[in-house]
Amino acid sequence: MRYSICIIRGLKPVLIFSLGILAVLALWIFVMYLLFGDEKFGIFMGIFAVYFAPGFGKESLIPIMTAAGCPVAAIISGIVILDMTLAILISFNFDLLLKIPGIGHALRYATDKTSTLLHDHPWIKGLAGTGLFLVMFIPFMGSSVITTSIIGRLLSVHPRVLLPLILTGSIGATLIVTLGVKAVVSLWIIHPLYAVIAVILIAAVSFILWQLWRRFINPRFEKDRK
């Protein structure tokens, strides 16, 4: 009897978070339908669905959504809600999801890729919570909300710690990419050359920062691992 009660109590947070985020997602979809109607709603939801495809992230989805005329508020709210939906479902229901055909196979594949990512970038484990935040915040190859959630599970990070990190990283990354895209579009309207220069500068700064990270930070954790 006591064992059954403990199981029920343990299930409460899982049910509350899982059903709660699904309700939020459903409410957001309903609001989007009311705001945009059949035609635009179908286009926007179709583009948002691409977010789940391998190789697509904020850096590719947001420009597409902006070009399609989706409002900034809809882009930001949609991506953050999708991120949190995936994060909560994986964090609380990973073992259950593994048993679902198709989804389980995809998660096993993602787990193998995540293990490789942790091996290639030991600084993630070395920086603990900060490392998880950076994986979520910086759109380098291999990072996503699914990757971050699986890393949290592999490192035994409790959802009460992991989910705020994912939420903060999702909001920050989405805001920066969205506002950056809007700025480039505004510059393009003024003069296309300004937009091209802005994109080149952003790419150059990103490349320099990444090289500095690889040269001075990552080697330190590689040395510690050995």
N, C-alpha and C positions, 0 to 999 in steps of 0.2 A: 504493500500500500504506500509506504513512504517512498519507495523507489519510483512508483508511478507518479506520485506528486512531484518529485524532483524532476522527472522527465517533462511533465507538463509545464512546470515553472521555467525549465530551460528552453522550452519551445516558445514561450511568450515573446521574448525579444525577437526571435527569428520571424514569427508570424507578424508581429507589429511592424517591423522594418520592411519585410518583404511585401506584405500586402499594402502597407502604407505607401511605399515608393511606386508600386504598380498603380495605386489609386491616383497618385499625383501625376504619373505619366498619362493615364487615361483622361484625367481632367484637362491636362495641357493639350492633348490631341483634340478634345472636344472644343476647347476655347479656340484653337487654331482653325477648326472647321467653321465656327461661328464668325470668326473675323474675316476669313478669306474666301469662303464659299467653295463649291465643288471643284472648279477648275484649278485655282491657285493652290487649294489645299492638297489636291492630288499631286501637283508638281512638287510642292515643298516636301510632302511626306515621302515622295519617291526619292528626292535628293537626300533627305535625312536617313533613309534606309541604307544608302551607300556607305554611311558612317560605319556600318557593321562589316563591310567588306574588307578583306586583308589589303593592306597598302594604303588605305584611306584614313586620314586623320583630320585634325582641325585645320592644318595648314593647307589641305586640299579641299575640304568640304566648305569652309567659310567663304573662300573666293567664289565657288560655284553658287552658293546660296545668295551671296551679294549680287552676283551677275543676274540671278533669276529674279531679283527685286524683293527678296525677303527682308523685312525690317530687322534692324539690329537687335531689338528686344526679343524678337522671336528666335533669332539665331542663337543668342547667348543663353536664353532660358532653355531652348530645346537641347543644346549640346550639354549643358550642365545637368539637366534632368536625365538625359540618356546616359551620361557618365555615372551618375549616382545610381541609376537603376541597375546597370551592369555591376557596379562595385558592390552594392548591397546583396544582389542575388548571388554573386560569386563568393563574397565573404562569408555569408551565412548558409549557403546551400551548395557549396562546392561538391561535396560527396554525392548529393542527390542529383545534381546536374550531370555528373559523370555517368550516371546510369541511363540518361535519356539518349536514345539513338540520334546520331548526328551531332547534337550539342556536346555529348560526352567525348566524341572523337575530336571535335574541334578544340575542346578544352585540354585534352591530352596533348594534342599538337602544340597548343599555346604554352602548356607547362614545359614541354621539352625545349621550346624556343626560349622560354624565360630562364630555364636552367643554364642554357648557353649564354644568355645575356649576363646573368650573375657571374658566370665563370670569366667572361671577357671583361666585365666591368666590376671588379671586386670593391670599388669605392662605394657602390650602392650599399653593401653590407657594412662597410666601414663607417659610413656616415649615418647609419640607422635611419631614424625618421626623416632626417634631411635628405638622405639618399632617395627614399621613397617619394618625397615631395618633388625632387628634381626630375625623377623619372616621369612623373605625372605632368610636370610643368614644362619641361624642355622637350620639344617635338623631334628628338633625334631618332634615327632609325631603330625600330623595334620597341619603342615606348608607346604605351596606350593605357587606358583605364583597365583593360583586361590584364595586361602585363603587370601593372602596379598592384592589382588585387591579388594576382597569383604570387607575386613576390612577397606580399604581406603574409600570405598563407604559408609559403615555404619558410619564411623567417619567423613564423609563429607570432606575428604582430596582431594584437587583439583588434577587432573591428572598431572599438571605441577610440582607438588611436589611429587606425588606418583610414577610416572614413572621413574624419576632419581633414587629414592630409590630402586625400583625393579631392574633396570638395574645394579646398583652398586652391590646390593646383589647377583644378578644372576651371574655376572662375577666373583665376589670374591668366592662364594661358588663353582662354577663350576671349577675354577682354582685350588682351594685347594683340592677338591675331586679327580680331574683328576690327578694332580701331585702326590697326595698321593697314588693313585692306581698304577701309573707308578713306584713310588719308591718301593712299596711292591713287584711288579712284578720283578723289578731289583734285589731286595734282594732275592727273590725266586730262581732266576737264579743262584745267587752266592751260596746260601744254603737255603733250605726250612725252616730250623729252624730260621734263621734271619727274614724271612718274618712273621712267626708265632709270634715271640717275638714282632715285630713292630706292628702287629695288636692288640696284647694284650695291649701293652703300649698305643696305641691310644685310645682303648676302655676304659682303666683305667683312662686316663687323661680326656676324655670326660665325664665319669661318675662322677668324682670328681668335675669338673667344674659345671656340672648340679646340683649336690647336694649342692654346695656352693651357687649357684644362688637361689635354692629353699629355702635354710635356711636363707640367709641374705638379698636377694633383694625382692623376691616375697612376703614374709610376710609384708614388709613395705607397699606395695600397697594394700594388703588385709586389713591391719589396716586402711588405708586411706579410703577404700571403705566403711567399716563399720562406 
